[in-house]
Each structure stands twice: as C-alpha cells, then as structure tokens.
Amino acid sequence: MSEESKLEVSKDKGKGKAKREEGELGAIPDNILEQLLKQNPGLASEVQGLDTKKLDELMKGMALKDVLTGMPAGGKNRKDMASYKFWNTQPVPKFGEDEPLPDGPLRESDLARVKTVGAELIEGFEWDTIDLTDDQQVKEVYELLSNHYVEDNEAMFRFNYSASFLHWALKAPGWVKNWHVGVRITSTKKLVAFISGIPVTLRVRENVLQCSEINFLCIHKKLRGKRLAPVLIKEVTRRCNLESVWNAIYTVGVVLPKPISTCRYFHRSLDWLKLFETGFSPLPASSTKAKQVTKYALPANTSTRGLREMEAKDLDAVHDLFTRYMERFDLVPKFTVEEIEHWLLNGGSKYDERIVWTYVVEEEGKITDFFSFYSLESSVIGKKETIRAVYLFYYASETAFSKSPDAKKELKARLNALIHDALILAKKLNFDVFNALTLLDNALFLEEQKFGAGDGSLHYYLFNWRTAAINGGIDERKNVDQERGSGVGVVML
Ligand SMILES: CCCCCCCCCCCCCC(=O)SCCNC(=O)CCNC(=O)[C@H](O)C(C)(C)COP(=O)(O)OP(=O)(O)OC[C@H]1O[C@@H](n2cnc3c(N)ncnc32)[C@H](O)[C@@H]1OP(=O)(O)O
C-alpha cells in the first residue's frame, strides 16, 4: 500500500532532497523551484529566504513532491521492463504495450498444469498454512506485520493492523485457509514471511471475474532483497489456481508492470495538534498552530436528518443501494448480502476491538444513503504513540440517480453533507485523522471537506487480466479531477 498515512514504502528516499543544504535556497534545482512556484504562484514572495526545512514542509502534501519521489507509468521512478526480472515472467500487462486490445486473460488457465506442491524453499525455511481460527497464529501474523509491514519513506510510521482487523480482513465470506501463506524458519518455527488472499467477485467493466484479493505481503526485514517475494507470490498464485481462481486484484505503493489505475491519498486532520506533534503533519509556513486548529475544527453534532448507525435490519436495503450505486464505476466488487454484512456490520461488536462503523440515512422508512469507515492505526516508530486513523470505506446515495439536469451538483452537495457528518462522527470517536483515496465519487468532496493531498499514490493492479486504464480521480498533475472523477470502486484494506 502507499502513502504518508497509508504509508508508502517505495519512495526513493534521496530523490527530492539531494544536494540541498540547510538555509540555501540557491541549492534547490531551478526546475524544481519553478514547478513549486507554478503550482502555487502565491508562494513567490514567501519562498525568498526560506530554508530547506521550511521548503520541505511546503512541499509535503503537494503534487510536486510526488513528481520528485515516485511516478506511475511513464514516470522516472519506473524501471525499464527488462529489469523487472520477476514481473516480466508474469501474466501482467507490460509497459509500452498500449495498443487497444480487447479485455481478457493474459494466460490460458489449465488446472492440469498446476503443481500440487509448492516450490522448494531454500534450506532452513518451510512453507506453512496459517490457521486464522487459532488466535495464537493470528498473533504471530500480527507480530510480523506490526514490526515489518509498510512504513513511510522516513521510517517514522508503520501500519499497525490489529489482530481484530486481521480476523475481519482475512476471514471474509468464502475465505480459503490455504490462501493464508506463511514461511517459517524450520528450526525455530518463527514466522518470517506472509502473503494472503481472500476471494472476491469483481466486475471489470462488463466482465465478471472470480478473483483473489491479495494483501499483507510481508517479509521480515532481515530477509529482504533475497528474491523471496516472487516465491511467495508464485506460491499464493498456485494455491489460488488450485481453487480454479486465475485472476487477482492487488494494490501496491510501488510502480510495477502495470497499474490499471492510480489513486492518490488524501488526509483530513481531526486532531491537528496531535498530528503535528507526532510529525505526521507539518505546520505550513504561512500558518500558525492556532490557525491550523481552527481550520480543522468541526461542529459537535451531525446535521443529516435520519442519520443513524446501520443495523442488521438494513442489510437488504443497503445491499440494493450499494449494488445500484456501484454500477456507475468500472472496477467494483460484487457483494452478496452476506458480504455486505461482513464488511459493513461484522467489523463491529464481533471482535475485541471495533474496526468498522457504518451509518445509514433513513427517510420515511427508506434507506436513502449510507457511508462507512474503518479504523487502522499507525505506530509512531520508536515511540509508544499511535496515529488513530480512519479510512473512508464504501458509501452510496440515492441522489446519484437524480434525473435533474443538475444531478452532479446535487450529488456533490449530498456527498459533502454526508462526509462532513462522517468527519464529525470520527472526531467524536476520538480519531486523529480521516483518510481517503481519490476513488469512487471522492473527487466531489475531498477539497471542500479540507482533505489535504498526501505523499502517497496507490496503484491498482489486476493479475492475468488486460483492460484499458481506469481513471483514478486525479489528473496528469495528480490533482483531484472533479470533471472525470474515478472509475475505481474497490476499496482495498
Ligand atoms: C490468480 C492469483 C494470483 C495471485 C498473485 C497476484 C499478484 C500479487 C502481487 C503481490 C501484491 C502484494 C500486495 C501487498 O501486500 S502491498 C504491501 C507490500 N508489503 C510491504 O511493503 C511491507 C514491507 N516490505 C516488505 O515486506 C518487502 O519489501 C516486500 C515483501 C514488499 C518485497 O520483498 P523484498 O523487498 O525482499 O524483495 P525481493 O527481493 O524478495 O523481491 C524483489 C521482487 O519483488 C518485487 N516487489 C517488491 N515489492 C513488491 C510488492 N509490494 N508487490 C509485488 N512485487 C513486489 C520487485 O519488483 C522485484 O521483482 P522484479 O522487479 O525483479 O520483477
């Protein structure tokens, strides 16, 4: 995964900062300065005399930093195809192959050719299937991830997926035990690597695919750079193929061959002071702490009439609204009622710790809207503190089906009202920051609701499926693209 919040591992640390010395504006390459000023002409007067640290702060959260640190297809950060030694051998679209071919698989599926045992690991390591009905094994996965999973570029924050979160995320309806793959040290049985899949039915434009959703690929820091990741990926592929699943969806912060879409992370401060004190948010040069706190203040109460928490009795109505709303996007999960229950309700009281909150709007006995968000902490590395983040999950509104000539305006107004209430609810629940990507209809409210652009991009990939690129809700400069919006309707955890 990516991001300053959903922390991006991939960024080339040195790139944006190379050869600049403290206090020396002159040392900043001219082209970079030029781009900075082009994006923010108002900075021209302020930029005089800024030291490097301040400039860095200004750049944080701006598209420019992304230009410097990591780019999707076509960007400087991309390796040439030949150097993707592993990905070159996989059924994924290649860079440079942009001719409009029909949508379809890239490799023939043949169950008879799928190996019945995994490839041998190097001596001293062994495969294991992690049993997530056993709390002890969930704890082992938790410990591996909490120490070795995705960090930000500066190694300040690391995702801290809780054991409750892992129960919820990895035991979705139809989950397959064999798709929870671990590597252990033979002598000590210590878990040192993990990758997971869960089943999901996806619609990619007009095709419906039985896929696995791959996530939580993690290798112990001491075993990095040893080409173990390709071995894990091939093993989970084999295990999916054994269930006659030939396609997968996954999201990664790094550029691999070849993203079908790229979304950008946005962050809305709920407790700005805490975010500042933990180093998550900078103090913009033109602001003060007090101004920042005022900027992000929220009312005490929500204002949408009929808003309440979702209950089991709402399942059919929410499923129906969700299904219709999602028809408007190109890449979407096709959820059953049982899956809606799992994803929107079961992250509630079922676990030690609550993961997901879902609210509906009921007007005259009819569910007209719903929205949900899930909780995912990041640890502040080397400290006891955590950043309590929520991520916008699925939502839908009947307003999307308005026949009025002002339909888009109406949807925009409705979503702004709903998300404003979501922010208030998350604040009441004591969360520090509300994160969202530029997918779904988010482009219609991110800026208005004071979400700021993050450092990270999240690239969406499909395994063994070719389709044309899908809008990720950002333009060429990675700014929110309200006009075109996004075709991405899958929210990955
Ligand atoms: C039909 C079913 C199909 C199922 C499978 C579908 C595909 C699923 C794909 C997986 C979706 C995962 C979704 C998530 O969970 S994204 C989250 C990934 N996890 C982290 O970022 C946690 C911290 N980092 C690590 O644990 C390691 O650095 C990882 C494990 C990421 C790489 O370990 P390491 O650093 O020790 O590298 P290596 O020497 O073993 O291997 C180097 C090769 O691996 C390629 N690489 C590097 N990072 C990734 C990455 N995130 N996805 C895919 N490939 C990646 C790299 O380009 C190179 O290949 P090539 O450039 O030579 O070609």
The ligand as an SDF file (V2000), in Angstrom:
LIG
                    3D

 63 65  0  0  0  0  0  0  0  0999 V2000
   -4.5150  -15.8370   -9.5850 C   0  0  0  0  0  0  0  0  0  0  0  0
   -3.9650  -15.4810   -8.2670 C   0  0  0  0  0  0  0  0  0  0  0  0
   -2.7230  -14.5580   -8.4100 C   0  0  0  0  0  0  0  0  0  0  0  0
   -2.2200  -14.1560   -7.0470 C   0  0  0  0  0  0  0  0  0  0  0  0
   -0.9690  -13.2500   -7.0970 C   0  0  0  0  0  0  0  0  0  0  0  0
   -1.2540  -11.8850   -7.6880 C   0  0  0  0  0  0  0  0  0  0  0  0
   -0.0190  -10.9650   -7.5670 C   0  0  0  0  0  0  0  0  0  0  0  0
    0.1920  -10.4400   -6.1560 C   0  0  0  0  0  0  0  0  0  0  0  0
    1.3660   -9.4950   -6.0770 C   0  0  0  0  0  0  0  0  0  0  0  0
    1.6650   -9.0830   -4.6540 C   0  0  0  0  0  0  0  0  0  0  0  0
    0.7280   -7.9990   -4.1570 C   0  0  0  0  0  0  0  0  0  0  0  0
    1.0740   -7.5530   -2.7600 C   0  0  0  0  0  0  0  0  0  0  0  0
    0.1220   -6.5240   -2.2230 C   0  0  0  0  0  0  0  0  0  0  0  0
    0.6850   -6.0030   -0.8950 C   0  0  0  0  0  0  0  0  0  0  0  0
    0.6410   -6.6580    0.1080 O   0  0  0  0  0  0  0  0  0  0  0  0
    1.4230   -4.4450   -0.9290 S   0  0  0  0  0  0  0  0  0  0  0  0
    2.3180   -4.3730    0.5860 C   0  0  0  0  0  0  0  0  0  0  0  0
    3.7040   -4.9170    0.4000 C   0  0  0  0  0  0  0  0  0  0  0  0
    4.3840   -5.0350    1.6650 N   0  0  0  0  0  0  0  0  0  0  0  0
    5.2330   -4.1340    2.1590 C   0  0  0  0  0  0  0  0  0  0  0  0
    5.5070   -3.1360    1.5370 O   0  0  0  0  0  0  0  0  0  0  0  0
    5.7850   -4.4480    3.5390 C   0  0  0  0  0  0  0  0  0  0  0  0
    7.2320   -4.0710    3.6990 C   0  0  0  0  0  0  0  0  0  0  0  0
    8.0550   -4.6530    2.6470 N   0  0  0  0  0  0  0  0  0  0  0  0
    8.3170   -5.9710    2.5410 C   0  0  0  0  0  0  0  0  0  0  0  0
    7.9020   -6.8100    3.3290 O   0  0  0  0  0  0  0  0  0  0  0  0
    9.1780   -6.3840    1.3410 C   0  0  0  0  0  0  0  0  0  0  0  0
    9.9210   -5.2670    0.9040 O   0  0  0  0  0  0  0  0  0  0  0  0
    8.3540   -6.9410    0.1510 C   0  0  0  0  0  0  0  0  0  0  0  0
    7.6790   -8.2390    0.5700 C   0  0  0  0  0  0  0  0  0  0  0  0
    7.3140   -5.9460   -0.3250 C   0  0  0  0  0  0  0  0  0  0  0  0
    9.2920   -7.2190   -1.0310 C   0  0  0  0  0  0  0  0  0  0  0  0
   10.3200   -8.0270   -0.6080 O   0  0  0  0  0  0  0  0  0  0  0  0
   11.8540   -7.6830   -0.8990 P   0  0  0  0  0  0  0  0  0  0  0  0
   11.9860   -6.2170   -0.7790 O   0  0  0  0  0  0  0  0  0  0  0  0
   12.6810   -8.5270   -0.0290 O   0  0  0  0  0  0  0  0  0  0  0  0
   12.0350   -8.0540   -2.4590 O   0  0  0  0  0  0  0  0  0  0  0  0
   12.5330   -9.4620   -3.0530 P   0  0  0  0  0  0  0  0  0  0  0  0
   13.9980   -9.4320   -3.2530 O   0  0  0  0  0  0  0  0  0  0  0  0
   12.0270  -10.5770   -2.2480 O   0  0  0  0  0  0  0  0  0  0  0  0
   11.8000   -9.4640   -4.4730 O   0  0  0  0  0  0  0  0  0  0  0  0
   12.0120   -8.4480   -5.4140 C   0  0  0  0  0  0  0  0  0  0  0  0
   10.9330   -8.5400   -6.4570 C   0  0  0  0  0  0  0  0  0  0  0  0
    9.6520   -8.3050   -5.8510 O   0  0  0  0  0  0  0  0  0  0  0  0
    9.0290   -7.2020   -6.4680 C   0  0  0  0  0  0  0  0  0  0  0  0
    8.2630   -6.4720   -5.4480 N   0  0  0  0  0  0  0  0  0  0  0  0
    8.7290   -5.6760   -4.4870 C   0  0  0  0  0  0  0  0  0  0  0  0
    7.7210   -5.2190   -3.7300 N   0  0  0  0  0  0  0  0  0  0  0  0
    6.6000   -5.7500   -4.2430 C   0  0  0  0  0  0  0  0  0  0  0  0
    5.2380   -5.6380   -3.9000 C   0  0  0  0  0  0  0  0  0  0  0  0
    4.8280   -4.8880   -2.8740 N   0  0  0  0  0  0  0  0  0  0  0  0
    4.3380   -6.3170   -4.6150 N   0  0  0  0  0  0  0  0  0  0  0  0
    4.7230   -7.0820   -5.6500 C   0  0  0  0  0  0  0  0  0  0  0  0
    6.0050   -7.2070   -6.0410 N   0  0  0  0  0  0  0  0  0  0  0  0
    6.9260   -6.5510   -5.3310 C   0  0  0  0  0  0  0  0  0  0  0  0
   10.1410   -6.3750   -7.0280 C   0  0  0  0  0  0  0  0  0  0  0  0
    9.6880   -5.5040   -8.0440 O   0  0  0  0  0  0  0  0  0  0  0  0
   11.0630   -7.4640   -7.5240 C   0  0  0  0  0  0  0  0  0  0  0  0
   10.5540   -8.0120   -8.7260 O   0  0  0  0  0  0  0  0  0  0  0  0
   11.2020   -7.5750  -10.1510 P   0  0  0  0  0  0  0  0  0  0  0  0
   11.2130   -6.0610  -10.1430 O   0  0  0  0  0  0  0  0  0  0  0  0
   12.5560   -8.1260  -10.2150 O   0  0  0  0  0  0  0  0  0  0  0  0
   10.2900   -8.1230  -11.2090 O   0  0  0  0  0  0  0  0  0  0  0  0
  1  2  1  0
  2  3  1  0
  3  4  1  0
  4  5  1  0
  5  6  1  0
  6  7  1  0
  7  8  1  0
  8  9  1  0
  9 10  1  0
 10 11  1  0
 11 12  1  0
 12 13  1  0
 13 14  1  0
 14 15  2  0
 14 16  1  0
 16 17  1  0
 17 18  1  0
 18 19  1  0
 19 20  1  0
 20 21  2  0
 20 22  1  0
 22 23  1  0
 23 24  1  0
 24 25  1  0
 25 26  2  0
 25 27  1  0
 27 28  1  0
 27 29  1  0
 29 30  1  0
 29 31  1  0
 29 32  1  0
 32 33  1  0
 33 34  1  0
 34 35  2  0
 34 36  1  0
 34 37  1  0
 37 38  1  0
 38 39  2  0
 38 40  1  0
 38 41  1  0
 41 42  1  0
 42 43  1  0
 43 44  1  0
 43 58  1  0
 44 45  1  0
 45 46  1  0
 45 56  1  0
 46 47  1  0
 46 55  1  0
 47 48  2  0
 48 49  1  0
 49 50  1  0
 49 55  2  0
 50 51  1  0
 50 52  2  0
 52 53  1  0
 53 54  2  0
 54 55  1  0
 56 57  1  0
 56 58  1  0
 58 59  1  0
 59 60  1  0
 60 61  2  0
 60 62  1  0
 60 63  1  0
M  END
$$$$
